[in-house]
Amino acid sequence: MRPFLPFCFVILSYLLPANAWQQSDPDTTDASVDYILQPVEVRATRYVRPVLDVPYAVDVVDRDAIQLAEPGLSLEESVRSLPGIIVHNRNNVSQGDRISIRGLGSRASFGVRGVKLVLDGIPLTMADGQSQLNNLDLTSAGQIEVLRGPSSSLYGNAAGGVIQIRSEEASDRPFQVTPRFITGSHGFRRIQGKATGSAGDNQFLVNYNTLWIDGYRDHAFARSTGINVVGKRAINETWHLTTVINYFNAPYQFNPSSLDKATAETDPAGARFFVRSQGASKRVRQAQGGVSLRYETEGRQGEITVFGMGRSLFNPIPGRVIDLDRRGAGARGVYSHQTGIGSGGLRMTLGMDVEIQRDERLEYGNEGIPGDLVGALDDGRVFDELSLGDLRLDQEENVDGIGPFVEFEWTPWPDIIVTAGGRYDRFKFEATDRYLSDRTDDSGTRNMAQFSPQLGVAFRPAPLTAFYGNFSTAFQTPTTSELSNRPTEAGGFNPGLEPEQLRGFEAGVKGFLPEAGLSYDAAVFAFGIRNMLLPFQIDNPETDEIFFRNAGQTRNRGIELKLTWSPLPALDMALAYTGMQFQFSDFELEREVEGDTRLYQLSDNEVPGVPPHHLFAGITYTHPCSGAFVEMNAQWTAEYFANDFNGPAPGSSKPKSDFINEGYALFDLRAGITYNGDMIGGVLFAGVNNLFDTRYNGSIVPNAFGDRFFEPAAGRTWYIGFGLPIGARAR
């Protein structure tokens, strides 16, 4: 056992400033005080709350950190300075980012798992718990809130946490249009056009962007177009209406897949011939929209949102072709009422989420593309040349979910806030098998339900300091893809795959020291998981399909530290550290060696794909007169294992290093200049990522067949861009 927690508490004791208990007045106007920090409020808690009243870890990222001088290719650009959350940029647009919060989500084979994503009040997470980032338009995002830790008491299928994104606020000008262009390494081009404005009680935002990229690796070409529309109307002082429409179209996104250790080191930009000959890629269209009506008065808040979405996916992968047509809809409602102020104050919050998901799934064998076209196709023609094999699966998959919740916030004393609540979720998964040529009807139903309570306490010894602790529970259902992907190739849903169940504790401190320009956040946590869902591949060189199984029990203990400092008005510094010890506590895995099948106990092995340490440091300088800015940041990620055995499996003679993703350090540099005029403005910027050309793997595929775990990342890359806001100021 490593001396992990004692080390955590030593760091925590040094992080707390000596005057953390000193009373501070945030509204002071004393001339000696140079830094006035505005109150920070969050909405990820389902109603507006001051961040220091929230008894769990939560972060807020503003518009400049998301958009300024960033290419907008990965969520990692926006949240890399936050502790607890790690975004593995897979350098693979087809597969997308892999997001994990406190290690949960690291197992996702595609999309996002274990984390609830909400965009402008509309869930990007489907009823089955799977999230797609296609409709997340970072080029028009204005704020990101990250709630770290189990969040099922408010959000249901959200074991790891919540990421809530809101589009930027409309310009206060009657009309402003901003063309933007970026170009860079590996064929990267992005053209963006943004129109926004305000007129009386109405606001609007329309953002169009289109992307071309060849990719660092072979067989990584991608093209996509996205439109984000947000309209807001203030009906009166208490009622506000918001309408959101998103559209995404990717005519092709190629998938270079993963490599073994030797190939990743000698030919990191390559892709296996079999992957290319199978036309591994996807074509996707997705549209979603919703309407939210918000009510807010002194002491009362309420919101109801109705939404719907449609998605079509054509996805050749090695060994199989998936043709999926998905529809989803739902309604989210919440009402919060506060009685009393200060000591004895009580707030009650009630709500309910209702979600449905309807999938039409067809799966065929993959006969590949003609041999003379392998390596010659780089666009949508791959789908015309692909030969479909026999139909293997034809089924309808339905998911219905309902989740009522309640939360109480009680202030028994002026400096103590107690939060308690719970949510009951019930999901019905139903598969209707329409492929009956095998004379077997695999139709069936799976019901999954759980009550998830939560209890937290925040102690405010000073106006700008809060100590907190909480006990939380959570669960995570398997997705329809995980249930339907069965190694036996049978239809229906896997009857042996169960939801994850999580219980955890967290304690921390957060606060602000305006007179020093400091803010700080520290947390320690410990949780255990039963039936953790883990990916694996079968011993079949003709397929890259990923299947799932439950681990017995796992445990995770960790520490998160964050410190930001503004020693000068023009200078900002940030430091963030995440440390985790994520291990199996009881997991038996079957393995056949030389005809003898045995069970191997993997307790105390590390969960694959989770870095035990991650460190971020950044510094930004903005010239107060010229508008020029420069930013430098560095990240270090420790080595981590790629498989459950934490090395060669029994019967393998490969070296242990073939099963480890080596640690790496990255340095990024950005600079630019902005100008804001009465009629026209502008921003010119450039950036260099991986400044020192470090060779590394940005992500892995846990437990991949053939030990092909590694997804190499690009070396030094550059980009340059400009934006040109045009619009008259309101008179």
C-alpha positions in Angstrom: 0.0 0.0 0.0 1.5 3.3 -1.0 1.4 6.1 1.6 -1.1 7.9 -0.5 -3.7 9.5 1.9 -1.1 10.8 4.4 0.6 12.5 1.4 -2.7 14.0 0.4 -3.4 15.5 3.8 0.1 17.0 4.0 -0.4 18.7 0.7 -3.8 19.9 1.9 -2.4 21.4 5.1 0.2 23.4 3.1 -2.4 24.6 0.6 -4.6 26.3 3.3 -3.5 29.8 3.8 -2.6 31.0 7.2 -5.4 33.6 7.2 -8.1 31.3 5.8 -10.1 31.9 8.9 -9.8 35.7 8.7 -13.1 37.5 8.1 -13.1 39.3 4.7 -15.7 41.7 3.3 -16.2 41.0 -0.5 -17.8 44.4 -0.9 -15.0 46.5 0.7 -13.9 49.6 -1.2 -10.7 50.3 0.8 -8.2 51.8 -1.6 -5.5 49.3 -0.4 -7.5 46.4 -1.9 -6.7 45.9 -5.6 -8.7 42.8 -6.3 -12.5 42.5 -5.9 -13.7 39.0 -6.7 -17.3 38.8 -7.8 -19.6 36.2 -6.3 -19.6 32.9 -8.2 -22.9 31.2 -8.8 -23.6 27.8 -10.4 -26.7 26.2 -12.0 -25.5 22.6 -12.3 -27.1 22.1 -8.9 -30.5 22.4 -10.7 -31.1 25.9 -9.2 -28.9 28.9 -8.8 -26.6 28.6 -5.8 -23.4 30.5 -4.6 -20.5 28.2 -5.1 -19.4 28.3 -1.5 -22.8 27.0 -0.3 -22.5 23.9 -2.4 -21.2 20.9 -0.3 -19.3 19.3 -3.2 -16.6 20.1 -5.7 -17.7 22.3 -8.6 -15.8 24.5 -11.1 -16.8 27.2 -13.6 -15.0 28.0 -16.8 -15.7 31.3 -18.6 -16.0 32.2 -22.2 -12.4 33.5 -22.7 -11.0 30.2 -21.4 -13.2 28.3 -23.8 -12.8 30.3 -27.0 -10.0 32.8 -26.9 -7.2 31.6 -29.2 -8.4 28.0 -29.1 -9.1 25.8 -32.2 -12.2 24.3 -30.6 -11.4 20.7 -31.5 -11.6 19.1 -28.0 -13.2 19.8 -24.7 -9.7 19.2 -23.3 -8.8 22.8 -24.3 -11.4 24.2 -21.9 -11.1 22.0 -18.8 -7.4 21.1 -18.7 -6.8 23.5 -15.8 -9.4 21.8 -13.6 -8.6 19.1 -11.1 -10.4 15.8 -11.1 -11.5 15.8 -14.8 -9.2 14.4 -17.5 -10.1 14.6 -21.2 -8.1 12.1 -23.3 -7.9 13.7 -26.7 -7.9 10.6 -28.9 -6.8 12.5 -32.0 -9.6 10.6 -33.6 -12.6 12.8 -34.6 -14.6 9.6 -35.3 -14.3 8.3 -31.7 -14.3 11.7 -30.0 -12.9 12.7 -26.6 -12.8 10.2 -23.7 -13.9 12.1 -20.6 -13.4 10.9 -17.0 -14.2 12.5 -13.7 -12.4 10.9 -10.8 -11.6 7.9 -13.1 -15.2 7.3 -14.0 -15.8 7.4 -17.8 -12.3 6.2 -18.7 -13.7 2.9 -20.0 -15.8 4.5 -22.8 -15.1 2.9 -26.2 -16.7 5.8 -27.9 -18.7 8.9 -26.8 -18.8 9.7 -23.1 -19.9 7.3 -20.2 -20.4 7.9 -16.5 -20.8 11.7 -16.9 -24.0 13.6 -17.5 -23.7 16.3 -20.2 -26.3 19.1 -20.5 -26.2 21.8 -23.2 -28.4 24.9 -22.7 -30.7 22.9 -20.5 -31.0 19.9 -23.0 -29.3 16.6 -22.1 -26.6 15.4 -24.5 -26.8 12.2 -22.4 -29.4 9.8 -23.7 -31.8 7.8 -21.5 -29.4 4.8 -21.5 -26.5 6.9 -20.2 -24.5 7.3 -23.4 -23.4 10.9 -24.4 -22.3 12.1 -27.8 -20.4 15.4 -28.2 -21.4 16.0 -31.8 -23.8 18.8 -30.9 -21.3 20.5 -28.5 -20.2 23.6 -30.3 -17.2 25.0 -28.4 -16.9 27.9 -30.8 -20.1 29.4 -29.3 -19.9 28.1 -25.7 -20.0 30.8 -23.0 -19.7 28.9 -19.8 -18.9 25.3 -18.6 -19.7 24.1 -15.1 -18.2 20.8 -13.9 -19.7 19.1 -10.9 -17.1 16.5 -9.7 -18.3 13.4 -8.0 -21.4 11.2 -7.8 -24.5 13.2 -8.9 -27.3 10.6 -9.2 -29.3 12.3 -6.4 -30.0 15.1 -8.9 -29.2 13.7 -12.4 -29.8 9.9 -12.2 -27.4 8.1 -14.6 -24.4 10.2 -13.5 -22.0 8.3 -11.4 -18.9 10.4 -12.2 -20.4 13.9 -12.3 -22.0 16.5 -14.4 -20.8 18.9 -17.2 -23.2 21.7 -18.0 -22.5 23.9 -21.0 -24.2 27.1 -21.8 -23.9 29.0 -25.1 -22.5 32.5 -24.8 -24.7 35.5 -24.1 -26.0 37.5 -27.0 -24.2 40.8 -27.8 -25.8 43.9 -26.3 -25.6 45.4 -29.8 -28.7 45.3 -32.1 -26.7 43.1 -34.6 -23.2 41.8 -34.7 -21.7 39.4 -37.1 -18.3 37.7 -36.6 -16.6 35.8 -39.4 -13.7 33.6 -38.1 -11.2 31.4 -39.8 -8.5 29.0 -38.5 -6.0 26.9 -40.3 -3.2 24.7 -39.0 -1.3 21.4 -39.1 -2.5 18.2 -40.6 -5.0 19.8 -43.0 -6.9 21.6 -40.2 -9.3 24.3 -41.4 -12.3 25.8 -39.7 -14.7 28.5 -41.1 -17.1 30.0 -38.6 -19.8 32.6 -38.9 -21.5 34.0 -35.8 -24.5 36.4 -35.8 -25.9 37.7 -32.5 -27.8 40.7 -31.1 -30.4 42.1 -28.7 -33.5 44.1 -29.4 -35.7 45.0 -26.4 -36.6 41.8 -24.5 -35.3 39.5 -27.3 -31.8 38.1 -27.8 -30.5 35.7 -30.4 -27.3 33.8 -31.3 -26.7 31.9 -34.5 -23.4 30.1 -35.0 -22.3 28.2 -38.1 -19.0 26.3 -38.3 -17.6 23.8 -40.7 -14.5 21.7 -40.2 -12.0 19.9 -42.5 -9.1 17.9 -41.0 -6.8 15.3 -42.5 -5.6 14.1 -39.1 -2.1 13.3 -37.7 -2.6 9.6 -38.4 -3.3 7.8 -41.7 -7.0 7.1 -42.3 -8.1 10.0 -40.0 -9.8 12.3 -42.5 -12.9 14.1 -41.3 -15.5 16.7 -42.4 -18.3 18.2 -40.4 -20.7 21.1 -40.2 -22.6 22.4 -37.2 -25.3 25.0 -36.5 -26.2 26.3 -33.1 -29.2 28.6 -32.6 -30.3 30.1 -29.3 -33.2 32.5 -28.9 -34.2 34.2 -25.6 -37.2 36.3 -24.7 -38.0 38.0 -21.4 -41.8 37.7 -21.2 -41.7 39.9 -18.1 -39.5 40.3 -15.0 -40.2 36.8 -13.7 -40.8 34.6 -16.8 -38.1 33.9 -19.4 -38.3 31.7 -22.6 -35.4 30.1 -24.3 -35.4 28.1 -27.5 -32.4 26.0 -28.6 -31.8 24.2 -32.0 -28.6 22.3 -32.8 -27.7 20.5 -36.1 -24.6 18.5 -36.9 -23.7 16.7 -40.1 -20.5 14.7 -40.6 -20.5 13.1 -44.1 -17.4 11.2 -43.2 -15.1 10.7 -40.1 -12.4 8.0 -40.6 -11.2 5.9 -37.7 -7.5 4.9 -37.6 -8.0 2.6 -34.6 -5.3 1.6 -32.1 -1.9 0.1 -32.3 0.4 -2.2 -30.3 3.3 -0.8 -28.4 6.0 -1.5 -30.9 4.0 -0.1 -33.9 3.0 2.9 -31.9 6.7 3.7 -31.3 8.0 3.0 -34.8 5.0 4.1 -36.9 2.7 6.3 -34.7 1.0 7.9 -37.7 0.1 4.7 -39.3 -3.1 2.6 -39.4 -3.4 -1.1 -39.8 -4.1 -2.4 -43.3 -7.1 -4.4 -42.0 -8.6 -1.3 -40.5 -8.2 0.6 -43.8 -9.5 -2.3 -45.9 -12.6 -2.4 -43.7 -13.4 1.2 -44.4 -13.5 2.0 -40.6 -15.3 5.3 -40.4 -18.7 6.7 -39.7 -21.3 9.0 -41.2 -23.6 10.8 -38.8 -26.4 13.4 -38.7 -27.9 14.7 -35.6 -30.5 17.4 -34.8 -32.0 18.3 -31.5 -33.9 21.1 -30.0 -35.9 22.2 -27.0 -37.8 25.0 -25.3 -37.3 26.1 -21.7 -39.6 28.3 -19.6 -38.0 29.7 -16.5 -39.6 31.4 -13.6 -37.7 33.3 -11.0 -38.6 35.6 -8.1 -37.2 36.4 -4.7 -36.9 33.0 -3.0 -38.5 31.0 -5.8 -37.1 29.4 -9.0 -38.7 27.0 -11.5 -37.9 25.7 -14.9 -39.5 23.2 -17.3 -37.8 22.0 -20.5 -39.1 19.8 -23.3 -36.7 18.5 -25.9 -36.4 16.0 -28.8 -33.6 14.7 -31.0 -32.9 12.5 -34.0 -29.7 10.8 -35.0 -28.7 8.6 -37.9 -25.4 6.7 -37.9 -23.8 4.5 -40.5 -20.6 3.0 -38.9 -18.3 0.4 -40.6 -16.0 -1.1 -38.0 -13.6 -4.0 -38.5 -15.8 -7.1 -38.7 -19.2 -5.4 -38.7 -21.2 -2.5 -40.1 -23.7 -0.7 -37.8 -26.7 1.1 -39.2 -28.5 3.0 -36.4 -31.5 5.3 -36.4 -32.2 6.9 -33.1 -34.9 9.1 -31.7 -35.1 10.6 -28.3 -37.3 13.0 -26.3 -38.1 14.0 -22.8 -39.1 16.7 -20.3 -37.2 18.1 -17.3 -38.9 20.1 -14.6 -37.6 21.6 -11.3 -39.1 23.9 -8.7 -37.2 25.5 -5.8 -38.8 27.5 -2.9 -36.9 29.1 0.0 -38.5 30.1 3.3 -36.7 32.2 5.9 -33.3 33.9 5.7 -30.2 33.1 7.6 -30.6 30.9 10.7 -33.5 28.6 10.3 -33.8 29.1 6.6 -35.1 26.2 4.5 -35.1 25.6 0.7 -37.0 22.8 -0.8 -36.4 21.7 -4.4 -38.6 19.2 -6.3 -38.2 17.9 -9.8 -38.6 15.1 -12.3 -36.9 14.0 -15.5 -38.7 11.8 -18.1 -36.7 10.5 -21.0 -37.4 8.1 -23.9 -35.1 6.6 -26.5 -36.0 4.6 -29.6 -33.3 2.8 -31.6 -33.6 0.9 -34.9 -30.4 -1.2 -35.1 -29.2 -3.1 -38.1 -25.8 -4.9 -38.1 -24.2 -6.5 -41.1 -20.9 -8.3 -41.8 -18.2 -6.1 -43.2 -16.9 -7.3 -46.6 -14.6 -4.2 -46.9 -13.7 -2.1 -49.9 -11.9 -3.2 -53.1 -8.2 -3.8 -52.5 -7.1 -1.3 -55.1 -9.0 1.5 -53.2 -7.4 0.8 -49.8 -5.5 4.0 -48.9 -6.9 5.9 -51.9 -10.3 7.0 -50.4 -10.4 10.1 -48.2 -14.0 11.2 -48.3 -17.6 10.0 -48.3 -17.0 7.7 -51.3 -15.8 5.0 -48.8 -19.5 4.3 -48.1 -20.3 3.8 -51.8 -17.5 1.3 -52.2 -18.1 -0.7 -49.0 -19.6 -4.1 -49.4 -22.1 -5.3 -46.8 -22.1 -8.9 -45.7 -25.0 -10.9 -44.3 -27.4 -9.3 -42.0 -26.5 -10.3 -38.4 -28.8 -8.2 -36.2 -32.1 -6.5 -36.7 -33.7 -5.3 -33.6 -35.6 -2.4 -32.1 -34.3 -1.1 -28.8 -36.4 1.1 -26.4 -35.4 2.8 -23.2 -37.9 4.6 -20.9 -36.6 6.4 -17.9 -38.3 8.4 -15.1 -36.5 10.1 -12.2 -38.3 12.1 -9.5 -36.0 13.9 -7.0 -36.2 16.1 -3.9 -33.5 18.1 -2.1 -33.6 20.2 1.1 -31.2 22.9 2.0 -31.3 23.9 5.6 -29.4 26.7 7.5 -29.7 25.8 11.2 -27.0 28.4 12.0 -25.8 31.3 9.9 -22.5 29.7 9.0 -23.7 26.1 8.5 -25.7 24.8 5.5 -27.0 21.2 5.4 -28.1 19.7 2.0 -29.9 16.4 1.9 -31.9 14.8 -0.9 -32.4 11.8 -3.1 -33.7 10.5 -6.4 -35.5 7.4 -7.5 -34.7 6.3 -11.0 -36.4 3.5 -13.0 -35.3 2.4 -16.4 -36.9 -0.1 -18.7 -34.8 -1.5 -21.5 -36.7 -3.5 -24.1 -35.3 -5.3 -27.2 -37.5 -6.6 -30.0 -35.7 -9.1 -32.1 -36.7 -8.9 -35.8 -33.9 -11.1 -37.1 -35.6 -14.5 -36.8 -33.8 -16.5 -39.6 -31.9 -18.3 -36.8 -35.4 -19.4 -35.5 -34.5 -17.9 -32.1 -36.4 -14.9 -30.7 -34.0 -13.0 -28.4 -36.5 -10.3 -27.5 -36.6 -9.4 -23.9 -36.8 -6.7 -21.2 -34.4 -5.5 -18.6 -35.6 -3.3 -15.7 -33.1 -1.3 -13.6 -33.9 0.9 -10.7 -32.2 2.5 -7.7 -32.8 5.2 -5.0 -29.8 7.5 -4.7 -29.6 9.6 -1.5 -27.1 12.3 -0.8 -26.1 14.3 2.4 -23.7 17.2 2.5 -22.7 20.0 5.0 -21.0 23.3 4.2 -19.4 25.3 7.0 -18.7 29.0 6.3 -16.3 30.3 9.1 -15.7 33.4 7.0 -17.7 35.0 4.1 -15.2 33.8 1.5 -14.2 30.4 3.0 -16.1 27.1 3.1 -15.3 23.7 4.5 -17.6 20.9 3.3 -18.2 17.2 3.4 -20.7 14.9 1.8 -21.8 11.3 1.4 -23.2 10.4 -2.0 -24.5 7.4 -3.8 -24.8 6.8 -7.6 -25.4 4.2 -10.2 -24.8 3.8 -13.9 -26.8 1.5 -16.3 -25.2 -0.3 -19.2 -26.0 1.5 -22.5 -28.0 -0.2 -25.3 -24.8 -0.7 -27.3 -23.1 -2.4 -24.3 -26.2 -4.6 -23.7 -26.6 -5.6 -27.4 -22.9 -6.2 -28.1 -22.6 -9.9 -27.0 -19.6 -12.1 -27.7 -22.0 -14.9 -28.6 -23.4 -12.7 -31.4 -26.9 -13.5 -30.1 -29.6 -10.8 -30.4 -31.5 -9.1 -27.6 -29.8 -7.8 -24.5 -27.0 -9.3 -22.4 -28.9 -10.8 -19.3 -25.7 -10.9 -17.2 -24.7 -7.2 -17.5 -25.7 -5.2 -14.4 -25.6 -1.5 -13.5 -22.7 -0.1 -11.5 -23.4 1.0 -7.9 -21.3 3.6 -6.1 -21.0 5.0 -2.6 -18.5 7.6 -1.7 -17.3 10.3 0.8 -15.8 13.6 0.0 -14.3 16.5 2.1 -12.8 19.7 1.1 -12.2 23.4 1.4 -12.6 26.2 -1.1 -12.5 30.0 -0.9 -11.2 33.3 -2.1 -8.6 35.8 -0.8 -9.4 39.0 -2.7 -6.6 41.1 -1.1 -4.0 38.6 -2.4 -5.8 37.8 -5.7 -6.0 34.1 -4.7 -8.7 31.4 -5.0 -8.2 27.9 -3.8 -10.0 24.5 -3.9 -8.9 21.3 -2.3 -10.8 18.0 -1.9 -10.1 14.4 -0.8 -12.5 11.6 -1.7 -13.0 7.9 -1.4 -15.6 5.7 -3.0 -16.3 2.1 -3.8 -18.0 0.6 -6.9 -19.8 -2.7 -7.2 -20.2 -4.3 -10.7 -18.0 -1.7 -12.5 -18.5 -2.0 -16.2 -15.2 -2.8 -18.0 -14.4 -3.2 -21.7 -12.7 -6.1 -23.3 -12.2 -7.7 -26.8 -12.4 -11.3 -27.8 -9.6 -13.4 -29.4 -10.7 -12.7 -32.9 -8.3 -10.9 -35.3 -11.3 -10.2 -37.7 -13.1 -7.8 -35.4 -12.4 -4.7 -33.3 -15.7 -4.9 -31.5 -15.7 -4.0 -27.8 -17.8 -5.9 -25.2 -18.4 -5.3 -21.5 -18.4 -7.2 -18.3 -18.8 -6.4 -14.6 -15.9 -6.3 -12.2 -16.7 -7.4 -8.7 -15.6 -4.4 -6.6 -13.3 -1.5 -7.1 -12.2 1.4 -4.8 -10.9 4.8 -5.6 -9.2 7.3 -3.3 -7.8 10.6 -4.4 -7.0 14.2 -3.9 -7.7 17.3 -6.0 -6.0 20.6 -5.6 -6.5 23.9 -7.4 -4.9 27.3 -6.9 -5.3 30.5 -9.0 -3.3 33.7 -8.4 -3.4 37.1 -9.9 -0.4 38.9 -8.5 -1.0 41.7 -11.0 -4.2 42.8 -12.8 -2.6 41.7 -16.1 -1.2 38.4 -14.9 -3.0 35.2 -14.0 -1.5 31.9 -12.8 -3.1 28.5 -12.3 -2.0 25.3 -10.7 -4.0 22.1 -10.5 -3.2 18.6 -9.3 -5.2 15.3 -9.4 -4.0 12.2 -7.6 -5.9 8.9 -7.6 -5.5 5.3 -6.4 -8.1 3.5 -8.4 -7.9 -0.3 -7.8 -9.8 -3.5 -8.0 -10.7 -4.8 -4.6 -12.4 -8.0 -5.8 -12.3 -9.1 -9.4 -11.9 -12.6 -10.7 -11.1 -13.0 -14.4 -11.2 -16.2 -16.4 -8.2 -17.1 -18.6 -7.4 -20.2 -20.6 -3.7 -21.2 -20.7 -2.6 -24.2 -22.7 -6.1 -25.7 -22.6 -6.5 -25.2 -18.8 -9.1 -22.6 -17.8 -8.5 -20.8 -14.5 -9.9 -17.9 -12.5 -7.4 -15.2 -11.6 -8.0 -12.8 -8.7 -6.9 -9.3 -9.7 -7.5 -7.5 -6.4 -5.1 -4.6 -5.8 -4.5 -4.2 -9.6 -5.0 -0.7 -10.9 -8.1 0.0 -13.1 -6.7 0.4 -16.6 -6.9 3.8 -18.4 -6.8 6.0 -15.3 -3.6 8.1 -14.7 -2.7 8.1 -11.0 -1.3 11.6 -11.3 -2.0 14.6 -13.4 -0.5 18.1 -13.0 -1.4 21.4 -14.8 0.4 24.7 -14.6 -0.5 27.8 -16.6 0.4 31.5 -16.9 -1.4 34.2 -18.9 -0.4 37.8 -19.5 -2.8 40.4 -21.0 -1.4 43.8 -21.8 -3.9 46.4 -20.4 -3.6 48.9 -23.2 -2.8 47.1 -26.5 -5.0 44.0 -26.0 -2.1 41.7 -26.7 -2.0 38.4 -24.7 0.2 35.4 -24.3 -0.5 32.1 -22.5 1.8 29.2 -21.6 0.7 26.0 -20.0 2.2 22.7 -19.1 0.7 19.3 -18.3 2.2 16.2 -16.9 0.4 12.8 -17.0 1.8 9.8 -15.1 2.1 6.4 -16.7 -0.8 4.0 -16.3 -1.7 0.4 -17.2 -3.7 -0.6 -20.3 -5.2 -3.9 -19.2 -6.8 -5.5 -16.2 -3.8 -7.8 -15.6 -1.5 -4.7 -15.3 1.0 -6.5 -17.5 1.2 -9.7 -19.6 -1.7 -12.1 -19.1 -0.9 -15.6 -17.9 0.6 -17.5 -20.8 2.1 -14.4 -22.4 5.8 -13.8 -22.6 5.6 -10.1 -23.6 7.4 -7.5 -21.5 5.4 -5.5 -18.9 6.2 -2.3 -20.7 4.0 -3.4 -23.6 1.0 -2.9 -21.3 1.9 0.5 -19.9 1.2 3.9 -21.4 4.3 5.9 -20.6 4.0 9.2 -18.7 4.5 12.4 -20.7 4.8 16.2 -20.3 3.3 18.7 -22.8 3.8 22.4 -23.2 1.4 24.6 -25.2 1.8 28.3 -26.2 -0.8 30.7 -27.4 -0.6 34.4 -28.3 -2.7 37.1 -30.0 -4.1 40.6 -30.0 -7.6 41.9 -29.7 -9.2 45.2 -30.6 -12.7 46.5 -29.8 -14.0 49.4 -31.7 -17.3 51.2 -32.0 -18.2 49.6 -35.3 -15.6 46.9 -35.9 -13.3 44.8 -33.8 -10.9 42.0 -34.4 -8.7 39.2 -32.9 -5.6 37.7 -34.4 -4.1 34.7 -32.7 -1.7 31.7 -33.1 -0.8 28.7 -31.1 1.6 25.8 -30.9 0.6 22.6 -29.1 3.2 20.1 -27.9 5.9 22.8 -28.2 8.8 20.4 -27.6 7.5 17.7 -30.0 7.0 15.0 -27.3 6.3 11.6 -28.6 3.3 10.1 -26.6 0.0 8.2 -26.7 -2.9 10.5 -25.9 -5.3 7.7 -25.1 -5.7 3.9 -24.9 -8.3 1.2 -25.6 -8.4 -0.8 -22.3 -8.0 -4.6 -22.7 -7.8 -4.4 -26.5 -7.2 -7.7 -28.4 -3.7 -8.2 -29.8 -2.5 -5.8 -27.1 -3.4 -3.0 -29.5 -4.1 -0.5 -26.7 -2.4 2.7 -27.9 -3.7 5.7 -29.8 -0.7 7.9 -30.7 -1.0 11.7 -30.5 0.5 14.3 -32.8 3.9 15.9 -32.2 4.3 19.6 -32.5 1.3 21.2 -34.2 0.4 24.8 -35.0 -2.6 26.9 -35.9 -3.3 30.5 -36.7 -6.6 32.3 -37.0 -8.5 35.6 -36.9 -12.0 36.9 -36.1 -13.7 40.1 -37.2 -16.7 41.3 -35.1 -18.7 43.8 -37.0 -21.7 45.7 -35.6 -22.8 49.1 -34.3 -23.2 49.7 -30.6 -26.6 50.3 -29.2 -27.5 53.9 -28.8 
